[in-house]
């Protein structure tokens, strides 16, 4: 089905009528009632300015993760954005018996380079940091400031291991959590810490890996200088761990933290992945997509509490009607620990932190996943995809969705991929439409219906969406959405950006059965 152009007035009437028909008596609380910090939200056009932070990526060296910024302007007017590039020379931090703490944390800050860019109306402007005059070094973060209140910013990393695209952060935080990560053989994990402020930030970093909690002395009271980028090579700190969970807390100051994981090598590439951390914990997470990936699929549950045990239900929701009730997979997560729930056969049980849920649902049945804390102890949760063949470069991690909203945005550089939309409402359907804004033009899809407590996977390539598009997703009820960048064999699922004014707390009723 190709994207079709509809008269704006007819769409407005359609959605107004739909809202009148299925409008509930009450709705979840709006963003003003949220108590949790959010990493990435789109502002309103009426806002006077917007600020974004794209932290992980390379600008030199081997070019393993070449850093490209994508600036999206959904408005009807041209705008501009200033990009400040903060680059560092970071020596290799691979582990060795002679390494010292100072070796592991050494990085050389280079002068900040700033440049202004014009962003035409209803368009996407790609900017490669390495092509900006004066930019040098190995790794670089970008600080983006604009007079456009609803500017949308993502970044794209590319190299011989694959391509990764994800949201940048729109806020800083005193807390960051990464439920998943790995330093298994053939991988390298880095966490980038960016302090955009004129005062130093002092951090404590804790790792939970394969049943053990680690608090390295070098990361106890770690100082991130003002307006600086500090790459941390987790591979040097937590060696050969199948799963690494990370918690970063600040004694003073606020930062942005982003994880970069490289899978394989140029001979056997298994993927490239980057994600901003979760600045808050939650008691309910949903994973609309990813279960049908060609890679091995797992859900990681991370409980960073120092004293509380988390009781978690992992709920499997089938797309196929008539399959019956699927019993949740109940997991106890001790304090300062993580557990991994696999949706593939694990063979021998190598660790008590690995749990096999592969028999919960028949192979070949599409499904989505809900993670629920049954004793209200908040956790962080991520999906983990590990490719098992060098013909699959789809390895990666992604946090679950902890919010829902009626308006979402993302940027498409290529005309491929898909989105998975979950309607969490127990008693009403939602009507959905997509708008593609490209080269000043507006393209609109037909209306898509998503039933109560169900999901819809939408193939973006079949819609004929143009390259370099701002995608706007509008729904008549709050929904939770993930997107696939690329395809099942060479892509990864991740979050998309909700409009701040439309955000509500995620609510999915507990499953009922006779």
HELIX and SHEET records of a PDB file:
HELIX    1   1 UNK A    8  UNK A   22  1                                  15    
HELIX    2   2 UNK A   31  UNK A   33  5                                   3    
HELIX    3   3 UNK A  101  UNK A  104  1                                   4    
HELIX    4   4 UNK A  129  UNK A  131  5                                   3    
HELIX    5   5 UNK A  217  UNK A  219  5                                   3    
HELIX    6   6 UNK A  234  UNK A  237  1                                   4    
HELIX    7   7 UNK A  500  UNK A  502  5                                   3    
SHEET    1   A 6 UNK A  41  UNK A  42  0                                        
SHEET    2   A 6 UNK A 497  UNK A 499  1                                        
SHEET    3   A 6 UNK A 403  UNK A 412 -1                                        
SHEET    4   A 6 UNK A 469  UNK A 485 -1                                        
SHEET    5   A 6 UNK A 418  UNK A 423 -1                                        
SHEET    6   A 6 UNK A 454  UNK A 459 -1                                        
SHEET    1   B 4 UNK A  41  UNK A  42  0                                        
SHEET    2   B 4 UNK A 497  UNK A 499  1                                        
SHEET    3   B 4 UNK A 403  UNK A 412 -1                                        
SHEET    4   B 4 UNK A 503  UNK A 505 -1                                        
SHEET    1   C 6 UNK A  41  UNK A  42  0                                        
SHEET    2   C 6 UNK A 497  UNK A 499  1                                        
SHEET    3   C 6 UNK A 403  UNK A 412 -1                                        
SHEET    4   C 6 UNK A 469  UNK A 485 -1                                        
SHEET    5   C 6 UNK A 430  UNK A 438 -1                                        
SHEET    6   C 6 UNK A 441  UNK A 444 -1                                        
SHEET    1   D 5 UNK A  41  UNK A  42  0                                        
SHEET    2   D 5 UNK A 497  UNK A 499  1                                        
SHEET    3   D 5 UNK A 403  UNK A 412 -1                                        
SHEET    4   D 5 UNK A 469  UNK A 485 -1                                        
SHEET    5   D 5 UNK A 492  UNK A 495 -1                                        
SHEET    1   E 6 UNK A  41  UNK A  42  0                                        
SHEET    2   E 6 UNK A 497  UNK A 499  1                                        
SHEET    3   E 6 UNK A 403  UNK A 412 -1                                        
SHEET    4   E 6 UNK A 469  UNK A 485 -1                                        
SHEET    5   E 6 UNK A 430  UNK A 438 -1                                        
SHEET    6   E 6 UNK A 448  UNK A 450 -1                                        
SHEET    1   F 4 UNK A  50  UNK A  54  0                                        
SHEET    2   F 4 UNK A 139  UNK A 146 -1                                        
SHEET    3   F 4 UNK A  79  UNK A  89 -1                                        
SHEET    4   F 4 UNK A 108  UNK A 109 -1                                        
SHEET    1   G 4 UNK A  50  UNK A  54  0                                        
SHEET    2   G 4 UNK A 139  UNK A 146 -1                                        
SHEET    3   G 4 UNK A  79  UNK A  89 -1                                        
SHEET    4   G 4 UNK A 113  UNK A 119 -1                                        
SHEET    1   H 4 UNK A 123  UNK A 128  0                                        
SHEET    2   H 4 UNK A  66  UNK A  73 -1                                        
SHEET    3   H 4 UNK A 152  UNK A 159 -1                                        
SHEET    4   H 4 UNK A 162  UNK A 167 -1                                        
SHEET    1   I 4 UNK A 175  UNK A 178  0                                        
SHEET    2   I 4 UNK A 244  UNK A 252 -1                                        
SHEET    3   I 4 UNK A 201  UNK A 209 -1                                        
SHEET    4   I 4 UNK A 212  UNK A 214 -1                                        
SHEET    1   J 4 UNK A 175  UNK A 178  0                                        
SHEET    2   J 4 UNK A 244  UNK A 252 -1                                        
SHEET    3   J 4 UNK A 201  UNK A 209 -1                                        
SHEET    4   J 4 UNK A 220  UNK A 224 -1                                        
SHEET    1   K 4 UNK A 228  UNK A 233  0                                        
SHEET    2   K 4 UNK A 187  UNK A 195 -1                                        
SHEET    3   K 4 UNK A 256  UNK A 264 -1                                        
SHEET    4   K 4 UNK A 269  UNK A 276 -1                                        
SHEET    1   L 4 UNK A 284  UNK A 287  0                                        
SHEET    2   L 4 UNK A 367  UNK A 373 -1                                        
SHEET    3   L 4 UNK A 310  UNK A 318 -1                                        
SHEET    4   L 4 UNK A 329  UNK A 333 -1                                        
SHEET    1   M 5 UNK A 354  UNK A 356  0                                        
SHEET    2   M 5 UNK A 337  UNK A 342  1                                        
SHEET    3   M 5 UNK A 296  UNK A 303 -1                                        
SHEET    4   M 5 UNK A 380  UNK A 386 -1                                        
SHEET    5   M 5 UNK A 396  UNK A 399 -1                                        
END                                                                             
